[in-house]
Amino acid sequence: MLRGAAARLTAEVSPHAIVLAFTDWWLHLAASPGRQAMFGVKAATKAARLATYAARSALGPAAEPCIAPLPNDTRFAPLGWHVPPFSLHAQAFLLTQQWWHVATHSVRGVAHHLEQVVSFVVRQLLDLVSPPELDHHHSRNPRTHLGRRRAHFLARPAARG
């Protein structure tokens, strides 16, 4: 019963493999003060870009975005994502996603397979809190999105098994 619950929670990825991958990644990062500093600078730079974007978008909704979604990411295509307050949420998410991508792929010494596990798990966690698709219902009550995403994520492996 415990293994079944763990499988549903981790999308059938071994919890031991996840712990091993994150431990390896973290230990290599802990031994790399230069990388830590670089990630800190990148985080500060992204925060400054977001603050600049927020200030520009407060002056007018036609502000140039500070980051574009990946080519295959269509979540932010609807026009609602290009006006405040949703545009700020989308930009913050995209900057966070980009930061985590760099952080999970550029730690020297991490085995390639373990790097892929860490990157995959982080992407899944980010997708849990990703902005919702903007339709009529979400534009009225966007707070219900996270609960639905969490329920969908937890139900997915159960439906396969």
C-alpha positions in Angstrom: 0.0 0.0 0.0 2.8 2.4 0.9 4.7 1.7 -2.4 1.5 2.3 -4.4 1.0 5.7 -2.7 4.7 6.6 -3.3 4.3 5.5 -7.0 1.2 7.7 -7.4 3.0 10.7 -5.8 6.2 10.4 -7.8 4.6 9.4 -11.2 6.1 5.9 -10.8 9.7 7.3 -10.6 11.6 5.6 -7.8 11.7 7.9 -4.7 15.2 6.6 -4.1 16.4 7.6 -7.6 14.9 11.1 -7.0 16.7 11.5 -3.7 20.0 10.2 -5.2 19.8 12.6 -8.1 19.0 15.7 -6.0 21.6 14.7 -3.4 24.3 14.4 -6.1 23.2 17.7 -7.7 23.1 19.5 -4.4 26.5 18.2 -3.2 28.2 19.2 -6.4 26.5 22.6 -6.2 27.6 23.0 -2.6 31.2 22.4 -3.6 31.0 25.0 -6.3 31.0 28.5 -4.8 31.5 30.0 -8.2 28.3 28.4 -9.6 26.4 29.4 -6.5 27.5 33.0 -7.0 26.6 32.8 -10.7 23.1 31.5 -9.9 22.7 34.3 -7.3 23.6 36.9 -9.9 21.3 35.3 -12.5 18.4 35.3 -9.9 19.1 39.0 -9.1 19.3 39.9 -12.8 16.0 38.1 -13.5 14.3 39.9 -10.6 15.5 43.2 -11.9 14.2 42.3 -15.4 10.8 41.4 -13.9 10.7 44.6 -11.8 11.5 46.7 -14.9 8.8 44.9 -16.9 6.3 45.5 -14.0 7.1 49.2 -14.0 6.8 49.5 -17.8 3.6 47.5 -17.9 2.1 49.8 -15.1 2.6 52.7 -17.5 0.8 50.9 -20.4 -0.2 47.4 -21.3 1.9 47.4 -24.5 5.1 46.9 -22.6 7.6 44.7 -24.4 7.9 41.3 -22.6 11.2 40.6 -20.9 11.2 36.9 -21.9 9.4 34.9 -24.6 8.0 31.5 -24.0 9.7 28.5 -25.6 8.6 27.9 -29.2 6.5 24.8 -28.2 4.9 26.5 -25.1 1.5 27.7 -26.2 0.1 28.4 -22.7 0.8 32.1 -23.2 -0.5 32.6 -26.7 -4.0 33.9 -25.7 -4.2 37.7 -25.7 -5.2 37.7 -22.0 -1.6 36.8 -21.1 -0.3 40.1 -22.7 -2.1 42.5 -20.3 -1.7 43.0 -16.6 -2.0 41.4 -14.1 -1.7 38.1 -16.1 1.3 39.3 -18.1 3.3 39.8 -14.9 2.4 36.3 -13.8 3.4 34.8 -17.1 6.7 36.7 -17.2 7.6 35.7 -13.6 6.9 32.1 -14.4 9.0 32.1 -17.6 11.9 33.7 -15.8 11.7 31.2 -13.0 11.5 28.3 -15.5 14.6 29.6 -17.3 16.6 30.0 -14.1 15.8 26.5 -13.0 16.7 25.1 -16.4 20.2 26.7 -16.1 20.5 25.6 -12.5 19.7 22.0 -13.2 21.9 21.7 -16.3 25.2 23.5 -15.5 26.5 22.1 -12.2 29.9 20.6 -13.0 30.4 16.9 -11.9 26.7 15.8 -11.9 26.2 12.6 -13.9 24.2 13.3 -17.1 21.5 10.8 -16.2 21.1 12.3 -12.7 21.0 15.8 -14.2 18.2 14.7 -16.4 16.3 13.3 -13.4 16.7 16.6 -11.4 15.6 18.6 -14.5 12.6 16.4 -15.1 11.4 16.6 -11.5 11.9 20.4 -11.3 10.0 20.8 -14.6 7.1 18.7 -13.2 7.1 20.7 -10.0 7.1 24.0 -12.0 4.2 22.7 -14.1 2.2 22.1 -10.9 2.3 25.8 -10.2 2.4 27.1 -13.8 -0.2 29.7 -14.8 -3.5 28.3 -15.9 -4.8 28.5 -19.5 -6.8 31.7 -19.6 -10.3 31.0 -20.5 -13.5 32.7 -19.3 -13.6 30.7 -16.0 -10.0 31.3 -15.1 -10.1 35.0 -15.9 -12.9 35.3 -13.2 -11.3 33.0 -10.6 -7.7 32.1 -11.3 -7.1 30.8 -7.7 -9.0 27.6 -8.4 -6.3 26.5 -10.9 -3.7 25.2 -8.5 -6.1 22.9 -6.7 -7.3 21.4 -10.0 -3.7 20.9 -11.3 -2.7 19.2 -8.0 -5.7 16.9 -8.2 -5.0 16.1 -11.9 -1.3 15.4 -11.1 -2.1 13.0 -8.3 -4.8 11.2 -10.2 -2.7 10.7 -13.3 -0.6 7.8 -12.2 -3.6 6.1 -10.5 -5.4 6.1 -13.8 -2.4 4.3 -15.5 -2.0 1.6 -12.8 
